[in-house]
Amino acid sequence: MDKNEVQQRVVKVICQVLSVDEEMVKPDSHFVFDLGAESTQSVELVAAFEGEFDIDMDEDAALEVQTVGNAVDFITKCLK
């Protein structure tokens, strides 16, 4: 799976979990400051990414992922 496909799927998951429009989700968008994620939603995002990509994300490492671009990079590495 290429990085572009990962990004498209990450954006889809973010829109579903955070109830935001796709236009709001940019690679440099911060989950909390730009997209309004609350702490419970951060946990939901990690679970949704794990389900979408069939991966296990280390919880501590995953919580350090703060932006959409970070998430795409993190997930792309997990898939390799």
PDB file of N, CA, C and O in Angstrom:
ATOM      1  N   MET A   1       0.862  -1.182   0.000  1.00  0.00           N
ATOM      2  CA  MET A   1       0.000   0.000   0.000  1.00  0.00           C
ATOM      3  C   MET A   1       0.903   1.237   0.000  1.00  0.00           C
ATOM      4  O   MET A   1       1.806   1.352   0.828  1.00  0.00           O
ATOM      5  N   ASP A   2       0.655   2.149  -0.923  1.00  0.00           N
ATOM      6  CA  ASP A   2       1.501   3.338  -0.970  1.00  0.00           C
ATOM      7  C   ASP A   2       1.015   4.410   0.003  1.00  0.00           C
ATOM      8  O   ASP A   2      -0.102   4.358   0.517  1.00  0.00           O
ATOM      9  N   LYS A   3       1.898   5.384   0.234  1.00  0.00           N
ATOM     10  CA  LYS A   3       1.630   6.426   1.225  1.00  0.00           C
ATOM     11  C   LYS A   3       0.373   7.225   0.884  1.00  0.00           C
ATOM     12  O   LYS A   3      -0.350   7.668   1.777  1.00  0.00           O
ATOM     13  N   ASN A   4       0.119   7.405  -0.406  1.00  0.00           N
ATOM     14  CA  ASN A   4      -1.064   8.153  -0.842  1.00  0.00           C
ATOM     15  C   ASN A   4      -2.351   7.446  -0.420  1.00  0.00           C
ATOM     16  O   ASN A   4      -3.297   8.080   0.049  1.00  0.00           O
ATOM     17  N   GLU A   5      -2.371   6.135  -0.594  1.00  0.00           N
ATOM     18  CA  GLU A   5      -3.542   5.351  -0.193  1.00  0.00           C
ATOM     19  C   GLU A   5      -3.715   5.379   1.329  1.00  0.00           C
ATOM     20  O   GLU A   5      -4.828   5.494   1.842  1.00  0.00           O
ATOM     21  N   VAL A   6      -2.582   5.270   2.039  1.00  0.00           N
ATOM     22  CA  VAL A   6      -2.631   5.356   3.502  1.00  0.00           C
ATOM     23  C   VAL A   6      -3.245   6.693   3.904  1.00  0.00           C
ATOM     24  O   VAL A   6      -4.125   6.744   4.763  1.00  0.00           O
ATOM     25  N   GLN A   7      -2.775   7.780   3.276  1.00  0.00           N
ATOM     26  CA  GLN A   7      -3.286   9.108   3.633  1.00  0.00           C
ATOM     27  C   GLN A   7      -4.785   9.218   3.387  1.00  0.00           C
ATOM     28  O   GLN A   7      -5.508   9.758   4.224  1.00  0.00           O
ATOM     29  N   GLN A   8      -5.263   8.714   2.252  1.00  0.00           N
ATOM     30  CA  GLN A   8      -6.699   8.773   1.949  1.00  0.00           C
ATOM     31  C   GLN A   8      -7.508   8.035   3.003  1.00  0.00           C
ATOM     32  O   GLN A   8      -8.549   8.521   3.445  1.00  0.00           O
ATOM     33  N   ARG A   9      -7.036   6.866   3.406  1.00  0.00           N
ATOM     34  CA  ARG A   9      -7.762   6.069   4.409  1.00  0.00           C
ATOM     35  C   ARG A   9      -7.681   6.708   5.792  1.00  0.00           C
ATOM     36  O   ARG A   9      -8.646   6.660   6.555  1.00  0.00           O
ATOM     37  N   VAL A  10      -6.529   7.309   6.119  1.00  0.00           N
ATOM     38  CA  VAL A  10      -6.376   8.015   7.400  1.00  0.00           C
ATOM     39  C   VAL A  10      -7.373   9.169   7.473  1.00  0.00           C
ATOM     40  O   VAL A  10      -8.041   9.355   8.490  1.00  0.00           O
ATOM     41  N   VAL A  11      -7.473   9.940   6.396  1.00  0.00           N
ATOM     42  CA  VAL A  11      -8.404  11.075   6.354  1.00  0.00           C
ATOM     43  C   VAL A  11      -9.839  10.593   6.537  1.00  0.00           C
ATOM     44  O   VAL A  11     -10.617  11.215   7.261  1.00  0.00           O
ATOM     45  N   LYS A  12     -10.189   9.496   5.887  1.00  0.00           N
ATOM     46  CA  LYS A  12     -11.542   8.938   6.003  1.00  0.00           C
ATOM     47  C   LYS A  12     -11.857   8.579   7.456  1.00  0.00           C
ATOM     48  O   LYS A  12     -12.932   8.899   7.963  1.00  0.00           O
ATOM     49  N   VAL A  13     -10.911   7.913   8.118  1.00  0.00           N
ATOM     50  CA  VAL A  13     -11.098   7.516   9.519  1.00  0.00           C
ATOM     51  C   VAL A  13     -11.241   8.748  10.407  1.00  0.00           C
ATOM     52  O   VAL A  13     -12.117   8.794  11.271  1.00  0.00           O
ATOM     53  N   ILE A  14     -10.392   9.737  10.200  1.00  0.00           N
ATOM     54  CA  ILE A  14     -10.440  10.962  10.999  1.00  0.00           C
ATOM     55  C   ILE A  14     -11.799  11.646  10.841  1.00  0.00           C
ATOM     56  O   ILE A  14     -12.388  12.086  11.829  1.00  0.00           O
ATOM     57  N   CYS A  15     -12.290  11.736   9.630  1.00  0.00           N
ATOM     58  CA  CYS A  15     -13.591  12.372   9.377  1.00  0.00           C
ATOM     59  C   CYS A  15     -14.710  11.634  10.111  1.00  0.00           C
ATOM     60  O   CYS A  15     -15.615  12.261  10.663  1.00  0.00           O
ATOM     61  N   GLN A  16     -14.644  10.301  10.115  1.00  0.00           N
ATOM     62  CA  GLN A  16     -15.674   9.508  10.799  1.00  0.00           C
ATOM     63  C   GLN A  16     -15.605   9.684  12.309  1.00  0.00           C
ATOM     64  O   GLN A  16     -16.629   9.920  12.952  1.00  0.00           O
ATOM     65  N   VAL A  17     -14.415   9.573  12.881  1.00  0.00           N
ATOM     66  CA  VAL A  17     -14.262   9.599  14.343  1.00  0.00           C
ATOM     67  C   VAL A  17     -14.491  10.999  14.906  1.00  0.00           C
ATOM     68  O   VAL A  17     -15.134  11.159  15.944  1.00  0.00           O
ATOM     69  N   LEU A  18     -13.961  12.016  14.216  1.00  0.00           N
ATOM     70  CA  LEU A  18     -14.034  13.379  14.747  1.00  0.00           C
ATOM     71  C   LEU A  18     -15.196  14.188  14.168  1.00  0.00           C
ATOM     72  O   LEU A  18     -15.411  15.333  14.565  1.00  0.00           O
ATOM     73  N   SER A  19     -15.936  13.606  13.245  1.00  0.00           N
ATOM     74  CA  SER A  19     -17.066  14.290  12.600  1.00  0.00           C
ATOM     75  C   SER A  19     -16.652  15.650  12.022  1.00  0.00           C
ATOM     76  O   SER A  19     -17.280  16.675  12.286  1.00  0.00           O
ATOM     77  N   VAL A  20     -15.576  15.625  11.226  1.00  0.00           N
ATOM     78  CA  VAL A  20     -15.117  16.845  10.559  1.00  0.00           C
ATOM     79  C   VAL A  20     -15.195  16.646   9.053  1.00  0.00           C
ATOM     80  O   VAL A  20     -15.224  15.514   8.568  1.00  0.00           O
ATOM     81  N   ASP A  21     -15.228  17.751   8.317  1.00  0.00           N
ATOM     82  CA  ASP A  21     -15.249  17.688   6.861  1.00  0.00           C
ATOM     83  C   ASP A  21     -13.857  17.376   6.340  1.00  0.00           C
ATOM     84  O   ASP A  21     -12.853  17.778   6.928  1.00  0.00           O
ATOM     85  N   GLU A  22     -13.812  16.650   5.227  1.00  0.00           N
ATOM     86  CA  GLU A  22     -12.543  16.251   4.637  1.00  0.00           C
ATOM     87  C   GLU A  22     -11.655  17.456   4.321  1.00  0.00           C
ATOM     88  O   GLU A  22     -10.431  17.373   4.425  1.00  0.00           O
ATOM     89  N   GLU A  23     -12.274  18.574   3.935  1.00  0.00           N
ATOM     90  CA  GLU A  23     -11.503  19.772   3.578  1.00  0.00           C
ATOM     91  C   GLU A  23     -10.705  20.309   4.767  1.00  0.00           C
ATOM     92  O   GLU A  23      -9.704  21.001   4.577  1.00  0.00           O
ATOM     93  N   MET A  24     -11.139  19.998   5.984  1.00  0.00           N
ATOM     94  CA  MET A  24     -10.459  20.483   7.193  1.00  0.00           C
ATOM     95  C   MET A  24      -9.198  19.680   7.501  1.00  0.00           C
ATOM     96  O   MET A  24      -8.325  20.148   8.233  1.00  0.00           O
ATOM     97  N   VAL A  25      -9.103  18.488   6.951  1.00  0.00           N
ATOM     98  CA  VAL A  25      -8.026  17.566   7.310  1.00  0.00           C
ATOM     99  C   VAL A  25      -6.857  17.716   6.336  1.00  0.00           C
ATOM    100  O   VAL A  25      -6.920  17.274   5.189  1.00  0.00           O
ATOM    101  N   LYS A  26      -5.783  18.355   6.829  1.00  0.00           N
ATOM    102  CA  LYS A  26      -4.560  18.577   6.040  1.00  0.00           C
ATOM    103  C   LYS A  26      -3.423  17.812   6.715  1.00  0.00           C
ATOM    104  O   LYS A  26      -3.528  17.473   7.893  1.00  0.00           O
ATOM    105  N   PRO A  27      -2.330  17.534   5.984  1.00  0.00           N
ATOM    106  CA  PRO A  27      -1.220  16.806   6.599  1.00  0.00           C
ATOM    107  C   PRO A  27      -0.675  17.470   7.869  1.00  0.00           C
ATOM    108  O   PRO A  27      -0.231  16.776   8.784  1.00  0.00           O
ATOM    109  N   ASP A  28      -0.706  18.797   7.931  1.00  0.00           N
ATOM    110  CA  ASP A  28      -0.169  19.477   9.120  1.00  0.00           C
ATOM    111  C   ASP A  28      -1.245  19.783  10.162  1.00  0.00           C
ATOM    112  O   ASP A  28      -0.970  20.470  11.146  1.00  0.00           O
ATOM    113  N   SER A  29      -2.470  19.280   9.956  1.00  0.00           N
ATOM    114  CA  SER A  29      -3.545  19.495  10.927  1.00  0.00           C
ATOM    115  C   SER A  29      -3.232  18.760  12.227  1.00  0.00           C
ATOM    116  O   SER A  29      -2.936  17.565  12.218  1.00  0.00           O
ATOM    117  N   HIS A  30      -3.298  19.479  13.333  1.00  0.00           N
ATOM    118  CA  HIS A  30      -3.076  18.911  14.667  1.00  0.00           C
ATOM    119  C   HIS A  30      -4.412  18.354  15.154  1.00  0.00           C
ATOM    120  O   HIS A  30      -5.437  19.032  15.077  1.00  0.00           O
ATOM    121  N   PHE A  31      -4.397  17.120  15.654  1.00  0.00           N
ATOM    122  CA  PHE A  31      -5.646  16.472  16.062  1.00  0.00           C
ATOM    123  C   PHE A  31      -6.415  17.273  17.108  1.00  0.00           C
ATOM    124  O   PHE A  31      -7.634  17.408  17.008  1.00  0.00           O
ATOM    125  N   VAL A  32      -5.720  17.800  18.102  1.00  0.00           N
ATOM    126  CA  VAL A  32      -6.382  18.517  19.187  1.00  0.00           C
ATOM    127  C   VAL A  32      -6.656  19.968  18.800  1.00  0.00           C
ATOM    128  O   VAL A  32      -7.796  20.425  18.872  1.00  0.00           O
ATOM    129  N   PHE A  33      -5.615  20.691  18.391  1.00  0.00           N
ATOM    130  CA  PHE A  33      -5.742  22.135  18.177  1.00  0.00           C
ATOM    131  C   PHE A  33      -6.513  22.502  16.909  1.00  0.00           C
ATOM    132  O   PHE A  33      -7.272  23.472  16.903  1.00  0.00           O
ATOM    133  N   ASP A  34      -6.321  21.732  15.839  1.00  0.00           N
ATOM    134  CA  ASP A  34      -6.975  22.069  14.564  1.00  0.00           C
ATOM    135  C   ASP A  34      -8.282  21.311  14.343  1.00  0.00           C
ATOM    136  O   ASP A  34      -9.214  21.841  13.738  1.00  0.00           O
ATOM    137  N   LEU A  35      -8.351  20.076  14.832  1.00  0.00           N
ATOM    138  CA  LEU A  35      -9.511  19.230  14.540  1.00  0.00           C
ATOM    139  C   LEU A  35     -10.396  18.993  15.761  1.00  0.00           C
ATOM    140  O   LEU A  35     -11.432  18.336  15.658  1.00  0.00           O
ATOM    141  N   GLY A  36      -9.998  19.521  16.906  1.00  0.00           N
ATOM    142  CA  GLY A  36     -10.849  19.474  18.098  1.00  0.00           C
ATOM    143  C   GLY A  36     -10.973  18.127  18.780  1.00  0.00           C
ATOM    144  O   GLY A  36     -11.955  17.879  19.480  1.00  0.00           O
ATOM    145  N   ALA A  37      -9.990  17.246  18.589  1.00  0.00           N
ATOM    146  CA  ALA A  37     -10.062  15.925  19.228  1.00  0.00           C
ATOM    147  C   ALA A  37      -9.925  16.049  20.740  1.00  0.00           C
ATOM    148  O   ALA A  37      -9.061  16.768  21.242  1.00  0.00           O
ATOM    149  N   GLU A  38     -10.784  15.341  21.451  1.00  0.00           N
ATOM    150  CA  GLU A  38     -10.676  15.258  22.903  1.00  0.00           C
ATOM    151  C   GLU A  38      -9.920  13.979  23.233  1.00  0.00           C
ATOM    152  O   GLU A  38      -9.718  13.136  22.359  1.00  0.00           O
ATOM    153  N   SER A  39      -9.501  13.828  24.483  1.00  0.00           N
ATOM    154  CA  SER A  39      -8.658  12.681  24.844  1.00  0.00           C
ATOM    155  C   SER A  39      -9.334  11.349  24.526  1.00  0.00           C
ATOM    156  O   SER A  39      -8.673  10.419  24.063  1.00  0.00           O
ATOM    157  N   THR A  40     -10.640  11.245  24.769  1.00  0.00           N
ATOM    158  CA  THR A  40     -11.318   9.983  24.461  1.00  0.00           C
ATOM    159  C   THR A  40     -11.326   9.723  22.959  1.00  0.00           C
ATOM    160  O   THR A  40     -11.251   8.576  22.520  1.00  0.00           O
ATOM    161  N   GLN A  41     -11.418  10.794  22.175  1.00  0.00           N
ATOM    162  CA  GLN A  41     -11.415  10.630  20.724  1.00  0.00           C
ATOM    163  C   GLN A  41     -10.031  10.228  20.217  1.00  0.00           C
ATOM    164  O   GLN A  41      -9.919   9.546  19.198  1.00  0.00           O
ATOM    165  N   SER A  42      -8.981  10.645  20.917  1.00  0.00           N
ATOM    166  CA  SER A  42      -7.633  10.227  20.527  1.00  0.00           C
ATOM    167  C   SER A  42      -7.507   8.712  20.636  1.00  0.00           C
ATOM    168  O   SER A  42      -6.919   8.063  19.771  1.00  0.00           O
ATOM    169  N   VAL A  43      -8.065   8.159  21.707  1.00  0.00           N
ATOM    170  CA  VAL A  43      -8.054   6.701  21.891  1.00  0.00           C
ATOM    171  C   VAL A  43      -8.904   6.035  20.802  1.00  0.00           C
ATOM    172  O   VAL A  43      -8.524   5.003  20.250  1.00  0.00           O
ATOM    173  N   GLU A  44     -10.056   6.639  20.504  1.00  0.00           N
ATOM    174  CA  GLU A  44     -10.922   6.113  19.438  1.00  0.00           C
ATOM    175  C   GLU A  44     -10.203   6.129  18.091  1.00  0.00           C
ATOM    176  O   GLU A  44     -10.336   5.194  17.301  1.00  0.00           O
ATOM    177  N   LEU A  45      -9.443   7.192  17.830  1.00  0.00           N
ATOM    178  CA  LEU A  45      -8.698   7.283  16.571  1.00  0.00           C
ATOM    179  C   LEU A  45      -7.692   6.146  16.452  1.00  0.00           C
ATOM    180  O   LEU A  45      -7.594   5.503  15.407  1.00  0.00           O
ATOM    181  N   VAL A  46      -6.946   5.900  17.523  1.00  0.00           N
ATOM    182  CA  VAL A  46      -5.954   4.815  17.502  1.00  0.00           C
ATOM    183  C   VAL A  46      -6.655   3.482  17.206  1.00  0.00           C
ATOM    184  O   VAL A  46      -6.194   2.704  16.370  1.00  0.00           O
ATOM    185  N   ALA A  47      -7.768   3.227  17.895  1.00  0.00           N
ATOM    186  CA  ALA A  47      -8.517   1.978  17.673  1.00  0.00           C
ATOM    187  C   ALA A  47      -9.036   1.902  16.239  1.00  0.00           C
ATOM    188  O   ALA A  47      -9.000   0.838  15.620  1.00  0.00           O
ATOM    189  N   ALA A  48      -9.515   3.020  15.715  1.00  0.00           N
ATOM    190  CA  ALA A  48     -10.041   3.047  14.340  1.00  0.00           C
ATOM    191  C   ALA A  48      -8.929   2.819  13.320  1.00  0.00           C
ATOM    192  O   ALA A  48      -9.134   2.121  12.327  1.00  0.00           O
ATOM    193  N   PHE A  49      -7.744   3.409  13.559  1.00  0.00           N
ATOM    194  CA  PHE A  49      -6.605   3.181  12.655  1.00  0.00           C
ATOM    195  C   PHE A  49      -6.190   1.713  12.698  1.00  0.00           C
ATOM    196  O   PHE A  49      -5.887   1.121  11.662  1.00  0.00           O
ATOM    197  N   GLU A  50      -6.175   1.124  13.899  1.00  0.00           N
ATOM    198  CA  GLU A  50      -5.814  -0.287  14.019  1.00  0.00           C
ATOM    199  C   GLU A  50      -6.793  -1.158  13.242  1.00  0.00           C
ATOM    200  O   GLU A  50      -6.385  -2.098  12.559  1.00  0.00           O
ATOM    201  N   GLY A  51      -8.078  -0.852  13.345  1.00  0.00           N
ATOM    202  CA  GLY A  51      -9.089  -1.618  12.631  1.00  0.00           C
ATOM    203  C   GLY A  51      -9.019  -1.424  11.129  1.00  0.00           C
ATOM    204  O   GLY A  51      -9.119  -2.383  10.364  1.00  0.00           O
ATOM    205  N   GLU A  52      -8.845  -0.176  10.710  1.00  0.00           N
ATOM    206  CA  GLU A  52      -8.806   0.146   9.275  1.00  0.00           C
ATOM    207  C   GLU A  52      -7.621  -0.518   8.576  1.00  0.00           C
ATOM    208  O   GLU A  52      -7.744  -1.002   7.451  1.00  0.00           O
ATOM    209  N   PHE A  53      -6.465  -0.537   9.259  1.00  0.00           N
ATOM    210  CA  PHE A  53      -5.243  -1.026   8.619  1.00  0.00           C
ATOM    211  C   PHE A  53      -4.807  -2.404   9.122  1.00  0.00           C
ATOM    212  O   PHE A  53      -3.781  -2.923   8.682  1.00  0.00           O
ATOM    213  N   ASP A  54      -5.583  -3.008  10.048  1.00  0.00           N
ATOM    214  CA  ASP A  54      -5.260  -4.314  10.608  1.00  0.00           C
ATOM    215  C   ASP A  54      -3.838  -4.338  11.176  1.00  0.00           C
ATOM    216  O   ASP A  54      -3.033  -5.210  10.850  1.00  0.00           O
ATOM    217  N   ILE A  55      -3.554  -3.347  12.039  1.00  0.00           N
ATOM    218  CA  ILE A  55      -2.247  -3.233  12.672  1.00  0.00           C
ATOM    219  C   ILE A  55      -2.435  -3.086  14.179  1.00  0.00           C
ATOM    220  O   ILE A  55      -3.533  -2.795  14.654  1.00  0.00           O
ATOM    221  N   ASP A  56      -1.354  -3.288  14.918  1.00  0.00           N
ATOM    222  CA  ASP A  56      -1.335  -3.009  16.356  1.00  0.00           C
ATOM    223  C   ASP A  56      -0.391  -1.831  16.564  1.00  0.00           C
ATOM    224  O   ASP A  56       0.789  -1.895  16.219  1.00  0.00           O
ATOM    225  N   MET A  57      -0.925  -0.761  17.132  1.00  0.00           N
ATOM    226  CA  MET A  57      -0.115   0.428  17.382  1.00  0.00           C
ATOM    227  C   MET A  57       0.276   0.445  18.858  1.00  0.00           C
ATOM    228  O   MET A  57      -0.579   0.312  19.732  1.00  0.00           O
ATOM    229  N   ASP A  58       1.562   0.608  19.129  1.00  0.00           N
ATOM    230  CA  ASP A  58       2.024   0.772  20.508  1.00  0.00           C
ATOM    231  C   ASP A  58       1.347   2.013  21.080  1.00  0.00           C
ATOM    232  O   ASP A  58       1.460   3.101  20.517  1.00  0.00           O
ATOM    233  N   GLU A  59       0.647   1.849  22.193  1.00  0.00           N
ATOM    234  CA  GLU A  59      -0.197   2.932  22.717  1.00  0.00           C
ATOM    235  C   GLU A  59       0.599   4.199  23.030  1.00  0.00           C
ATOM    236  O   GLU A  59       0.164   5.299  22.691  1.00  0.00           O
ATOM    237  N   ASP A  60       1.755   4.055  23.670  1.00  0.00           N
ATOM    238  CA  ASP A  60       2.557   5.231  24.019  1.00  0.00           C
ATOM    239  C   ASP A  60       3.057   5.940  22.769  1.00  0.00           C
ATOM    240  O   ASP A  60       2.991   7.165  22.669  1.00  0.00           O
ATOM    241  N   ALA A  61       3.562   5.156  21.814  1.00  0.00           N
ATOM    242  CA  ALA A  61       4.054   5.756  20.565  1.00  0.00           C
ATOM    243  C   ALA A  61       2.909   6.405  19.802  1.00  0.00           C
ATOM    244  O   ALA A  61       3.066   7.488  19.240  1.00  0.00           O
ATOM    245  N   ALA A  62       1.760   5.743  19.783  1.00  0.00           N
ATOM    246  CA  ALA A  62       0.609   6.260  19.043  1.00  0.00           C
ATOM    247  C   ALA A  62       0.119   7.575  19.619  1.00  0.00           C
ATOM    248  O   ALA A  62      -0.302   8.459  18.873  1.00  0.00           O
ATOM    249  N   LEU A  63       0.169   7.717  20.944  1.00  0.00           N
ATOM    250  CA  LEU A  63      -0.306   8.948  21.559  1.00  0.00           C
ATOM    251  C   LEU A  63       0.633  10.127  21.311  1.00  0.00           C
ATOM    252  O   LEU A  63       0.252  11.280  21.514  1.00  0.00           O
ATOM    253  N   GLU A  64       1.866   9.839  20.871  1.00  0.00           N
ATOM    254  CA  GLU A  64       2.792  10.909  20.509  1.00  0.00           C
ATOM    255  C   GLU A  64       2.518  11.432  19.107  1.00  0.00           C
ATOM    256  O   GLU A  64       3.036  12.482  18.727  1.00  0.00           O
ATOM    257  N   VAL A  65       1.718  10.719  18.341  1.00  0.00           N
ATOM    258  CA  VAL A  65       1.336  11.154  16.997  1.00  0.00           C
ATOM    259  C   VAL A  65       0.337  12.298  17.151  1.00  0.00           C
ATOM    260  O   VAL A  65      -0.778  12.090  17.629  1.00  0.00           O
ATOM    261  N   GLN A  66       0.733  13.496  16.750  1.00  0.00           N
ATOM    262  CA  GLN A  66      -0.067  14.688  17.009  1.00  0.00           C
ATOM    263  C   GLN A  66      -0.736  15.288  15.771  1.00  0.00           C
ATOM    264  O   GLN A  66      -1.709  16.033  15.885  1.00  0.00           O
ATOM    265  N   THR A  67      -0.205  14.958  14.581  1.00  0.00           N
ATOM    266  CA  THR A  67      -0.757  15.541  13.359  1.00  0.00           C
ATOM    267  C   THR A  67      -1.154  14.449  12.370  1.00  0.00           C
ATOM    268  O   THR A  67      -0.766  13.289  12.508  1.00  0.00           O
ATOM    269  N   VAL A  68      -1.927  14.848  11.383  1.00  0.00           N
ATOM    270  CA  VAL A  68      -2.364  13.914  10.344  1.00  0.00           C
ATOM    271  C   VAL A  68      -1.152  13.325   9.618  1.00  0.00           C
ATOM    272  O   VAL A  68      -1.096  12.121   9.369  1.00  0.00           O
ATOM    273  N   GLY A  69      -0.190  14.176   9.284  1.00  0.00           N
ATOM    274  CA  GLY A  69       1.027  13.712   8.603  1.00  0.00           C
ATOM    275  C   GLY A  69       1.802  12.712   9.438  1.00  0.00           C
ATOM    276  O   GLY A  69       2.309  11.720   8.913  1.00  0.00           O
ATOM    277  N   ASN A  70       1.899  12.973  10.768  1.00  0.00           N
ATOM    278  CA  ASN A  70       2.559  12.028  11.681  1.00  0.00           C
ATOM    279  C   ASN A  70       1.850  10.679  11.629  1.00  0.00           C
ATOM    280  O   ASN A  70       2.497   9.633  11.583  1.00  0.00           O
ATOM    281  N   ALA A  71       0.518  10.708  11.636  1.00  0.00           N
ATOM    282  CA  ALA A  71      -0.264   9.472  11.619  1.00  0.00           C
ATOM    283  C   ALA A  71       0.003   8.678  10.334  1.00  0.00           C
ATOM    284  O   ALA A  71       0.185   7.462  10.377  1.00  0.00           O
ATOM    285  N   VAL A  72       0.024   9.373   9.198  1.00  0.00           N
ATOM    286  CA  VAL A  72       0.286   8.704   7.917  1.00  0.00           C
ATOM    287  C   VAL A  72       1.659   8.058   7.940  1.00  0.00           C
ATOM    288  O   VAL A  72       1.806   6.906   7.531  1.00  0.00           O
ATOM    289  N   ASP A  73       2.682   8.793   8.420  1.00  0.00           N
ATOM    290  CA  ASP A  73       4.038   8.244   8.476  1.00  0.00           C
ATOM    291  C   ASP A  73       4.107   7.048   9.418  1.00  0.00           C
ATOM    292  O   ASP A  73       4.709   6.024   9.094  1.00  0.00           O
ATOM    293  N   PHE A  74       3.481   7.186  10.593  1.00  0.00           N
ATOM    294  CA  PHE A  74       3.497   6.127  11.605  1.00  0.00           C
ATOM    295  C   PHE A  74       2.850   4.859  11.058  1.00  0.00           C
ATOM    296  O   PHE A  74       3.401   3.765  11.189  1.00  0.00           O
ATOM    297  N   ILE A  75       1.684   5.011  10.448  1.00  0.00           N
ATOM    298  CA  ILE A  75       0.952   3.855   9.924  1.00  0.00           C
ATOM    299  C   ILE A  75       1.692   3.228   8.745  1.00  0.00           C
ATOM    300  O   ILE A  75       1.729   2.004   8.613  1.00  0.00           O
ATOM    301  N   THR A  76       2.282   4.063   7.891  1.00  0.00           N
ATOM    302  CA  THR A  76       3.047   3.550   6.756  1.00  0.00           C
ATOM    303  C   THR A  76       4.196   2.675   7.258  1.00  0.00           C
ATOM    304  O   THR A  76       4.464   1.619   6.685  1.00  0.00           O
ATOM    305  N   LYS A  77       4.879   3.107   8.328  1.00  0.00           N
ATOM    306  CA  LYS A  77       5.956   2.303   8.916  1.00  0.00           C
ATOM    307  C   LYS A  77       5.412   0.993   9.489  1.00  0.00           C
ATOM    308  O   LYS A  77       6.031  -0.059   9.331  1.00  0.00           O
ATOM    309  N   CYS A  78       4.262   1.056  10.149  1.00  0.00           N
ATOM    310  CA  CYS A  78       3.664  -0.151  10.730  1.00  0.00           C
ATOM    311  C   CYS A  78       3.321  -1.185   9.660  1.00  0.00           C
ATOM    312  O   CYS A  78       3.360  -2.389   9.916  1.00  0.00           O
ATOM    313  N   LEU A  79       2.990  -0.720   8.481  1.00  0.00           N
ATOM    314  CA  LEU A  79       2.574  -1.609   7.399  1.00  0.00           C
ATOM    315  C   LEU A  79       3.744  -2.293   6.699  1.00  0.00           C
ATOM    316  O   LEU A  79       3.549  -3.260   5.963  1.00  0.00           O
ATOM    317  N   LYS A  80       4.958  -1.794   6.925  1.00  0.00           N
ATOM    318  CA  LYS A  80       6.130  -2.360   6.237  1.00  0.00           C
ATOM    319  C   LYS A  80       6.646  -3.576   6.948  1.00  0.00           C
ATOM    320  O   LYS A  80       7.625  -4.178   6.509  1.00  0.00           O
TER     321      LYS A  80
END
